[in-house]
Structure formats: C-alpha cells, structure tokens
C-alpha cells in the first residue's frame, strides 16, 4: 500500500495516543472490564443485603440483655456463631447469614462498649 510520507507520523501518533489513553484509562481513569464490573456489582449487592438486615438483627438482640452479656464475654471469632445460634439472623437467607451475623455482633459489641 502506498501512502504519503506526510501521513505516517500522524498515524503513528494516533496509534500511540490510543495506547496511552487506554493505559491511563484503565490504571488511573477508573475504567473497568466487564468481569471487574460484575465482581464489583456482586460485592455491592452483598454489602447492601448485610446493611439492610443488620438493624433487624440488632433490634431482635437488644431486648435479650442476658444473651448480650454472654456475647460480650465470648472471644471475637465466636461472635457470629453465637448470633446465629441465638436466632437473631433466622430471617436472613443462609447465603448471607454469616456475614450479617458478623456485622450484627460487632454492632452490638460496639454499642455496649460505647454506652
């Protein structure tokens, strides 16, 4: 293919500029691939479920002061199991129960230490 010599620098500059724009876009510009966007959406949805059900868990736990003091006495890694066994997350799908129980337990403990 015959091309004018005056076009070559412009074409090379355009190709180089496109590559630089892509690199900057993905590294600093916040661009995402479809796979990354899907993972981000799943994580966001999971966080939303946890945030939605945590207040109900706390509301179910607050009247049970004897169980709350027992929760506070346990080591941290047993808190989510205790919350689940107490039945405070029975209203949550099994898929999210463990995460809601963790957040609920930490919220309850934090509330007890601040008051």
Phi and psi in radians as a Rosetta constraint file:
Dihedral C 1 N 2 CA 2 C 2 CIRCULARHARMONIC -1.617 0.35
Dihedral N 2 CA 2 C 2 N 3 CIRCULARHARMONIC 2.293 0.35
Dihedral C 2 N 3 CA 3 C 3 CIRCULARHARMONIC -2.365 0.35
Dihedral N 3 CA 3 C 3 N 4 CIRCULARHARMONIC 2.554 0.35
Dihedral C 3 N 4 CA 4 C 4 CIRCULARHARMONIC -1.139 0.35
Dihedral N 4 CA 4 C 4 N 5 CIRCULARHARMONIC 2.459 0.35
Dihedral C 4 N 5 CA 5 C 5 CIRCULARHARMONIC -1.087 0.35
Dihedral N 5 CA 5 C 5 N 6 CIRCULARHARMONIC -0.487 0.35
Dihedral C 5 N 6 CA 6 C 6 CIRCULARHARMONIC -1.286 0.35
Dihedral N 6 CA 6 C 6 N 7 CIRCULARHARMONIC -0.285 0.35
Dihedral C 6 N 7 CA 7 C 7 CIRCULARHARMONIC -1.462 0.35
Dihedral N 7 CA 7 C 7 N 8 CIRCULARHARMONIC -0.486 0.35
Dihedral C 7 N 8 CA 8 C 8 CIRCULARHARMONIC -1.005 0.35
Dihedral N 8 CA 8 C 8 N 9 CIRCULARHARMONIC -0.841 0.35
Dihedral C 8 N 9 CA 9 C 9 CIRCULARHARMONIC -1.079 0.35
Dihedral N 9 CA 9 C 9 N 10 CIRCULARHARMONIC -0.633 0.35
Dihedral C 9 N 10 CA 10 C 10 CIRCULARHARMONIC -1.157 0.35
Dihedral N 10 CA 10 C 10 N 11 CIRCULARHARMONIC -0.725 0.35
Dihedral C 10 N 11 CA 11 C 11 CIRCULARHARMONIC -1.169 0.35
Dihedral N 11 CA 11 C 11 N 12 CIRCULARHARMONIC -0.750 0.35
Dihedral C 11 N 12 CA 12 C 12 CIRCULARHARMONIC -1.129 0.35
Dihedral N 12 CA 12 C 12 N 13 CIRCULARHARMONIC -0.682 0.35
Dihedral C 12 N 13 CA 13 C 13 CIRCULARHARMONIC -1.127 0.35
Dihedral N 13 CA 13 C 13 N 14 CIRCULARHARMONIC -0.705 0.35
Dihedral C 13 N 14 CA 14 C 14 CIRCULARHARMONIC -1.120 0.35
Dihedral N 14 CA 14 C 14 N 15 CIRCULARHARMONIC -0.754 0.35
Dihedral C 14 N 15 CA 15 C 15 CIRCULARHARMONIC -1.145 0.35
Dihedral N 15 CA 15 C 15 N 16 CIRCULARHARMONIC -0.772 0.35
Dihedral C 15 N 16 CA 16 C 16 CIRCULARHARMONIC -1.105 0.35
Dihedral N 16 CA 16 C 16 N 17 CIRCULARHARMONIC -0.717 0.35
Dihedral C 16 N 17 CA 17 C 17 CIRCULARHARMONIC -1.120 0.35
Dihedral N 17 CA 17 C 17 N 18 CIRCULARHARMONIC -0.665 0.35
Dihedral C 17 N 18 CA 18 C 18 CIRCULARHARMONIC -1.128 0.35
Dihedral N 18 CA 18 C 18 N 19 CIRCULARHARMONIC -0.735 0.35
Dihedral C 18 N 19 CA 19 C 19 CIRCULARHARMONIC -1.123 0.35
Dihedral N 19 CA 19 C 19 N 20 CIRCULARHARMONIC -0.778 0.35
Dihedral C 19 N 20 CA 20 C 20 CIRCULARHARMONIC -1.093 0.35
Dihedral N 20 CA 20 C 20 N 21 CIRCULARHARMONIC -0.723 0.35
Dihedral C 20 N 21 CA 21 C 21 CIRCULARHARMONIC -1.102 0.35
Dihedral N 21 CA 21 C 21 N 22 CIRCULARHARMONIC -0.696 0.35
Dihedral C 21 N 22 CA 22 C 22 CIRCULARHARMONIC -1.147 0.35
Dihedral N 22 CA 22 C 22 N 23 CIRCULARHARMONIC -0.807 0.35
Dihedral C 22 N 23 CA 23 C 23 CIRCULARHARMONIC -1.081 0.35
Dihedral N 23 CA 23 C 23 N 24 CIRCULARHARMONIC -0.823 0.35
Dihedral C 23 N 24 CA 24 C 24 CIRCULARHARMONIC -1.145 0.35
Dihedral N 24 CA 24 C 24 N 25 CIRCULARHARMONIC -0.700 0.35
Dihedral C 24 N 25 CA 25 C 25 CIRCULARHARMONIC -1.067 0.35
Dihedral N 25 CA 25 C 25 N 26 CIRCULARHARMONIC -0.768 0.35
Dihedral C 25 N 26 CA 26 C 26 CIRCULARHARMONIC -1.379 0.35
Dihedral N 26 CA 26 C 26 N 27 CIRCULARHARMONIC -0.540 0.35
Dihedral C 26 N 27 CA 27 C 27 CIRCULARHARMONIC -1.514 0.35
Dihedral N 27 CA 27 C 27 N 28 CIRCULARHARMONIC -0.740 0.35
Dihedral C 27 N 28 CA 28 C 28 CIRCULARHARMONIC -2.058 0.35
Dihedral N 28 CA 28 C 28 N 29 CIRCULARHARMONIC -0.358 0.35
Dihedral C 28 N 29 CA 29 C 29 CIRCULARHARMONIC -1.458 0.35
Dihedral N 29 CA 29 C 29 N 30 CIRCULARHARMONIC -0.141 0.35
Dihedral C 29 N 30 CA 30 C 30 CIRCULARHARMONIC 1.479 0.35
Dihedral N 30 CA 30 C 30 N 31 CIRCULARHARMONIC 0.210 0.35
Dihedral C 30 N 31 CA 31 C 31 CIRCULARHARMONIC -1.223 0.35
Dihedral N 31 CA 31 C 31 N 32 CIRCULARHARMONIC 2.576 0.35
Dihedral C 31 N 32 CA 32 C 32 CIRCULARHARMONIC -2.257 0.35
Dihedral N 32 CA 32 C 32 N 33 CIRCULARHARMONIC 2.642 0.35
Dihedral C 32 N 33 CA 33 C 33 CIRCULARHARMONIC -1.417 0.35
Dihedral N 33 CA 33 C 33 N 34 CIRCULARHARMONIC 2.928 0.35
Dihedral C 33 N 34 CA 34 C 34 CIRCULARHARMONIC -1.085 0.35
Dihedral N 34 CA 34 C 34 N 35 CIRCULARHARMONIC -0.664 0.35
Dihedral C 34 N 35 CA 35 C 35 CIRCULARHARMONIC -1.137 0.35
Dihedral N 35 CA 35 C 35 N 36 CIRCULARHARMONIC -0.775 0.35
Dihedral C 35 N 36 CA 36 C 36 CIRCULARHARMONIC -1.136 0.35
Dihedral N 36 CA 36 C 36 N 37 CIRCULARHARMONIC -0.697 0.35
Dihedral C 36 N 37 CA 37 C 37 CIRCULARHARMONIC -1.123 0.35
Dihedral N 37 CA 37 C 37 N 38 CIRCULARHARMONIC -0.670 0.35
Dihedral C 37 N 38 CA 38 C 38 CIRCULARHARMONIC -1.120 0.35
Dihedral N 38 CA 38 C 38 N 39 CIRCULARHARMONIC -0.761 0.35
Dihedral C 38 N 39 CA 39 C 39 CIRCULARHARMONIC -1.119 0.35
Dihedral N 39 CA 39 C 39 N 40 CIRCULARHARMONIC -0.700 0.35
Dihedral C 39 N 40 CA 40 C 40 CIRCULARHARMONIC -1.124 0.35
Dihedral N 40 CA 40 C 40 N 41 CIRCULARHARMONIC -0.693 0.35
Dihedral C 40 N 41 CA 41 C 41 CIRCULARHARMONIC -1.155 0.35
Dihedral N 41 CA 41 C 41 N 42 CIRCULARHARMONIC -0.712 0.35
Dihedral C 41 N 42 CA 42 C 42 CIRCULARHARMONIC -1.120 0.35
Dihedral N 42 CA 42 C 42 N 43 CIRCULARHARMONIC -0.752 0.35
Dihedral C 42 N 43 CA 43 C 43 CIRCULARHARMONIC -1.120 0.35
Dihedral N 43 CA 43 C 43 N 44 CIRCULARHARMONIC -0.705 0.35
Dihedral C 43 N 44 CA 44 C 44 CIRCULARHARMONIC -1.141 0.35
Dihedral N 44 CA 44 C 44 N 45 CIRCULARHARMONIC -0.721 0.35
Dihedral C 44 N 45 CA 45 C 45 CIRCULARHARMONIC -1.135 0.35
Dihedral N 45 CA 45 C 45 N 46 CIRCULARHARMONIC -0.695 0.35
Dihedral C 45 N 46 CA 46 C 46 CIRCULARHARMONIC -1.129 0.35
Dihedral N 46 CA 46 C 46 N 47 CIRCULARHARMONIC -0.739 0.35
Dihedral C 46 N 47 CA 47 C 47 CIRCULARHARMONIC -1.097 0.35
Dihedral N 47 CA 47 C 47 N 48 CIRCULARHARMONIC -0.656 0.35
Dihedral C 47 N 48 CA 48 C 48 CIRCULARHARMONIC -1.142 0.35
Dihedral N 48 CA 48 C 48 N 49 CIRCULARHARMONIC -0.689 0.35
Dihedral C 48 N 49 CA 49 C 49 CIRCULARHARMONIC -1.116 0.35
Dihedral N 49 CA 49 C 49 N 50 CIRCULARHARMONIC -0.769 0.35
Dihedral C 49 N 50 CA 50 C 50 CIRCULARHARMONIC -1.102 0.35
Dihedral N 50 CA 50 C 50 N 51 CIRCULARHARMONIC -0.769 0.35
Dihedral C 50 N 51 CA 51 C 51 CIRCULARHARMONIC -1.144 0.35
Dihedral N 51 CA 51 C 51 N 52 CIRCULARHARMONIC -0.546 0.35
Dihedral C 51 N 52 CA 52 C 52 CIRCULARHARMONIC -1.272 0.35
Dihedral N 52 CA 52 C 52 N 53 CIRCULARHARMONIC -0.683 0.35
Dihedral C 52 N 53 CA 53 C 53 CIRCULARHARMONIC -1.630 0.35
Dihedral N 53 CA 53 C 53 N 54 CIRCULARHARMONIC -0.257 0.35
Dihedral C 53 N 54 CA 54 C 54 CIRCULARHARMONIC -1.078 0.35
Dihedral N 54 CA 54 C 54 N 55 CIRCULARHARMONIC -0.771 0.35
Dihedral C 54 N 55 CA 55 C 55 CIRCULARHARMONIC -1.045 0.35
Dihedral N 55 CA 55 C 55 N 56 CIRCULARHARMONIC -0.622 0.35
Dihedral C 55 N 56 CA 56 C 56 CIRCULARHARMONIC -1.185 0.35
Dihedral N 56 CA 56 C 56 N 57 CIRCULARHARMONIC -0.696 0.35
Dihedral C 56 N 57 CA 57 C 57 CIRCULARHARMONIC -1.056 0.35
Dihedral N 57 CA 57 C 57 N 58 CIRCULARHARMONIC -0.790 0.35
Dihedral C 57 N 58 CA 58 C 58 CIRCULARHARMONIC -1.094 0.35
Dihedral N 58 CA 58 C 58 N 59 CIRCULARHARMONIC -0.736 0.35
Dihedral C 58 N 59 CA 59 C 59 CIRCULARHARMONIC -1.115 0.35
Dihedral N 59 CA 59 C 59 N 60 CIRCULARHARMONIC -0.632 0.35
Dihedral C 59 N 60 CA 60 C 60 CIRCULARHARMONIC -1.231 0.35
Dihedral N 60 CA 60 C 60 N 61 CIRCULARHARMONIC -0.544 0.35
Dihedral C 60 N 61 CA 61 C 61 CIRCULARHARMONIC -1.449 0.35
Dihedral N 61 CA 61 C 61 N 62 CIRCULARHARMONIC -0.598 0.35
Dihedral C 61 N 62 CA 62 C 62 CIRCULARHARMONIC -0.962 0.35
Dihedral N 62 CA 62 C 62 N 63 CIRCULARHARMONIC -0.706 0.35
Dihedral C 62 N 63 CA 63 C 63 CIRCULARHARMONIC -1.223 0.35
Dihedral N 63 CA 63 C 63 N 64 CIRCULARHARMONIC -0.289 0.35
Dihedral C 63 N 64 CA 64 C 64 CIRCULARHARMONIC -1.672 0.35
Dihedral N 64 CA 64 C 64 N 65 CIRCULARHARMONIC 1.263 0.35
Dihedral C 64 N 65 CA 65 C 65 CIRCULARHARMONIC -1.093 0.35
Dihedral N 65 CA 65 C 65 N 66 CIRCULARHARMONIC -0.590 0.35
Dihedral C 65 N 66 CA 66 C 66 CIRCULARHARMONIC -1.178 0.35
Dihedral N 66 CA 66 C 66 N 67 CIRCULARHARMONIC -0.639 0.35
Dihedral C 66 N 67 CA 67 C 67 CIRCULARHARMONIC -1.259 0.35
Dihedral N 67 CA 67 C 67 N 68 CIRCULARHARMONIC -0.568 0.35
Dihedral C 67 N 68 CA 68 C 68 CIRCULARHARMONIC -1.149 0.35
Dihedral N 68 CA 68 C 68 N 69 CIRCULARHARMONIC -0.727 0.35
Dihedral C 68 N 69 CA 69 C 69 CIRCULARHARMONIC -1.173 0.35
Dihedral N 69 CA 69 C 69 N 70 CIRCULARHARMONIC -0.592 0.35
Dihedral C 69 N 70 CA 70 C 70 CIRCULARHARMONIC -1.187 0.35
Dihedral N 70 CA 70 C 70 N 71 CIRCULARHARMONIC -0.638 0.35
Dihedral C 70 N 71 CA 71 C 71 CIRCULARHARMONIC -1.096 0.35
Dihedral N 71 CA 71 C 71 N 72 CIRCULARHARMONIC -0.762 0.35
Dihedral C 71 N 72 CA 72 C 72 CIRCULARHARMONIC -1.119 0.35
Dihedral N 72 CA 72 C 72 N 73 CIRCULARHARMONIC -0.547 0.35
Dihedral C 72 N 73 CA 73 C 73 CIRCULARHARMONIC -1.308 0.35
Dihedral N 73 CA 73 C 73 N 74 CIRCULARHARMONIC -0.363 0.35
Dihedral C 73 N 74 CA 74 C 74 CIRCULARHARMONIC -1.305 0.35
Dihedral N 74 CA 74 C 74 N 75 CIRCULARHARMONIC 2.778 0.35
Dihedral C 74 N 75 CA 75 C 75 CIRCULARHARMONIC -1.282 0.35
Dihedral N 75 CA 75 C 75 N 76 CIRCULARHARMONIC 2.716 0.35
Dihedral C 75 N 76 CA 76 C 76 CIRCULARHARMONIC -0.974 0.35
Dihedral N 76 CA 76 C 76 N 77 CIRCULARHARMONIC -0.712 0.35
Dihedral C 76 N 77 CA 77 C 77 CIRCULARHARMONIC -1.265 0.35
Dihedral N 77 CA 77 C 77 N 78 CIRCULARHARMONIC -0.126 0.35
Dihedral C 77 N 78 CA 78 C 78 CIRCULARHARMONIC -1.765 0.35
Dihedral N 78 CA 78 C 78 N 79 CIRCULARHARMONIC -0.084 0.35
Dihedral C 78 N 79 CA 79 C 79 CIRCULARHARMONIC -1.045 0.35
Dihedral N 79 CA 79 C 79 N 80 CIRCULARHARMONIC -0.830 0.35
Dihedral C 79 N 80 CA 80 C 80 CIRCULARHARMONIC -1.126 0.35
Dihedral N 80 CA 80 C 80 N 81 CIRCULARHARMONIC -0.650 0.35
Dihedral C 80 N 81 CA 81 C 81 CIRCULARHARMONIC -1.130 0.35
Dihedral N 81 CA 81 C 81 N 82 CIRCULARHARMONIC -0.704 0.35
Dihedral C 81 N 82 CA 82 C 82 CIRCULARHARMONIC -1.112 0.35
Dihedral N 82 CA 82 C 82 N 83 CIRCULARHARMONIC -0.764 0.35
Dihedral C 82 N 83 CA 83 C 83 CIRCULARHARMONIC -1.098 0.35
Dihedral N 83 CA 83 C 83 N 84 CIRCULARHARMONIC -0.710 0.35
Dihedral C 83 N 84 CA 84 C 84 CIRCULARHARMONIC -1.141 0.35
Dihedral N 84 CA 84 C 84 N 85 CIRCULARHARMONIC -0.793 0.35
Dihedral C 84 N 85 CA 85 C 85 CIRCULARHARMONIC -1.148 0.35
Dihedral N 85 CA 85 C 85 N 86 CIRCULARHARMONIC -0.535 0.35
Dihedral C 85 N 86 CA 86 C 86 CIRCULARHARMONIC -1.250 0.35
Dihedral N 86 CA 86 C 86 N 87 CIRCULARHARMONIC -0.257 0.35
Dihedral C 86 N 87 CA 87 C 87 CIRCULARHARMONIC 1.515 0.35
Dihedral N 87 CA 87 C 87 N 88 CIRCULARHARMONIC 0.229 0.35
Dihedral C 87 N 88 CA 88 C 88 CIRCULARHARMONIC -1.362 0.35
Dihedral N 88 CA 88 C 88 N 89 CIRCULARHARMONIC -0.212 0.35
Dihedral C 88 N 89 CA 89 C 89 CIRCULARHARMONIC -2.106 0.35
Dihedral N 89 CA 89 C 89 N 90 CIRCULARHARMONIC 0.392 0.35
Dihedral C 89 N 90 CA 90 C 90 CIRCULARHARMONIC -1.136 0.35
Dihedral N 90 CA 90 C 90 N 91 CIRCULARHARMONIC -0.420 0.35
Dihedral C 90 N 91 CA 91 C 91 CIRCULARHARMONIC -1.397 0.35
Dihedral N 91 CA 91 C 91 N 92 CIRCULARHARMONIC -0.040 0.35
Dihedral C 91 N 92 CA 92 C 92 CIRCULARHARMONIC -1.802 0.35
Dihedral N 92 CA 92 C 92 N 93 CIRCULARHARMONIC 2.506 0.35
Dihedral C 92 N 93 CA 93 C 93 CIRCULARHARMONIC -1.006 0.35
Dihedral N 93 CA 93 C 93 N 94 CIRCULARHARMONIC 2.542 0.35
Dihedral C 93 N 94 CA 94 C 94 CIRCULARHARMONIC -0.987 0.35
Dihedral N 94 CA 94 C 94 N 95 CIRCULARHARMONIC -0.545 0.35
Dihedral C 94 N 95 CA 95 C 95 CIRCULARHARMONIC -1.039 0.35
Dihedral N 95 CA 95 C 95 N 96 CIRCULARHARMONIC -0.590 0.35
Dihedral C 95 N 96 CA 96 C 96 CIRCULARHARMONIC -1.921 0.35
Dihedral N 96 CA 96 C 96 N 97 CIRCULARHARMONIC -0.055 0.35
Dihedral C 96 N 97 CA 97 C 97 CIRCULARHARMONIC -0.992 0.35
Dihedral N 97 CA 97 C 97 N 98 CIRCULARHARMONIC -0.792 0.35
Dihedral C 97 N 98 CA 98 C 98 CIRCULARHARMONIC -1.099 0.35
Dihedral N 98 CA 98 C 98 N 99 CIRCULARHARMONIC -0.787 0.35
Dihedral C 98 N 99 CA 99 C 99 CIRCULARHARMONIC -1.185 0.35
Dihedral N 99 CA 99 C 99 N 100 CIRCULARHARMONIC -0.721 0.35
Dihedral C 99 N 100 CA 100 C 100 CIRCULARHARMONIC -1.117 0.35
Dihedral N 100 CA 100 C 100 N 101 CIRCULARHARMONIC -0.692 0.35
Dihedral C 100 N 101 CA 101 C 101 CIRCULARHARMONIC -1.102 0.35
Dihedral N 101 CA 101 C 101 N 102 CIRCULARHARMONIC -0.713 0.35
Dihedral C 101 N 102 CA 102 C 102 CIRCULARHARMONIC -1.088 0.35
Dihedral N 102 CA 102 C 102 N 103 CIRCULARHARMONIC -0.843 0.35
Dihedral C 102 N 103 CA 103 C 103 CIRCULARHARMONIC -1.184 0.35
Dihedral N 103 CA 103 C 103 N 104 CIRCULARHARMONIC -0.691 0.35
Dihedral C 103 N 104 CA 104 C 104 CIRCULARHARMONIC -1.091 0.35
Dihedral N 104 CA 104 C 104 N 105 CIRCULARHARMONIC -0.795 0.35
Dihedral C 104 N 105 CA 105 C 105 CIRCULARHARMONIC -1.092 0.35
Dihedral N 105 CA 105 C 105 N 106 CIRCULARHARMONIC -0.778 0.35
Dihedral C 105 N 106 CA 106 C 106 CIRCULARHARMONIC -1.167 0.35
Dihedral N 106 CA 106 C 106 N 107 CIRCULARHARMONIC -0.605 0.35
Dihedral C 106 N 107 CA 107 C 107 CIRCULARHARMONIC -1.154 0.35
Dihedral N 107 CA 107 C 107 N 108 CIRCULARHARMONIC -0.751 0.35
Dihedral C 107 N 108 CA 108 C 108 CIRCULARHARMONIC -1.129 0.35
Dihedral N 108 CA 108 C 108 N 109 CIRCULARHARMONIC -0.791 0.35
Dihedral C 108 N 109 CA 109 C 109 CIRCULARHARMONIC -1.105 0.35
Dihedral N 109 CA 109 C 109 N 110 CIRCULARHARMONIC -0.762 0.35
Dihedral C 109 N 110 CA 110 C 110 CIRCULARHARMONIC -1.090 0.35
Dihedral N 110 CA 110 C 110 N 111 CIRCULARHARMONIC -0.698 0.35
Dihedral C 110 N 111 CA 111 C 111 CIRCULARHARMONIC -1.148 0.35
Dihedral N 111 CA 111 C 111 N 112 CIRCULARHARMONIC -0.604 0.35
Dihedral C 111 N 112 CA 112 C 112 CIRCULARHARMONIC -1.273 0.35
Dihedral N 112 CA 112 C 112 N 113 CIRCULARHARMONIC -0.608 0.35
Dihedral C 112 N 113 CA 113 C 113 CIRCULARHARMONIC -1.368 0.35
Dihedral N 113 CA 113 C 113 N 114 CIRCULARHARMONIC -0.448 0.35
Dihedral C 113 N 114 CA 114 C 114 CIRCULARHARMONIC -1.485 0.35
Dihedral N 114 CA 114 C 114 N 115 CIRCULARHARMONIC -0.281 0.35
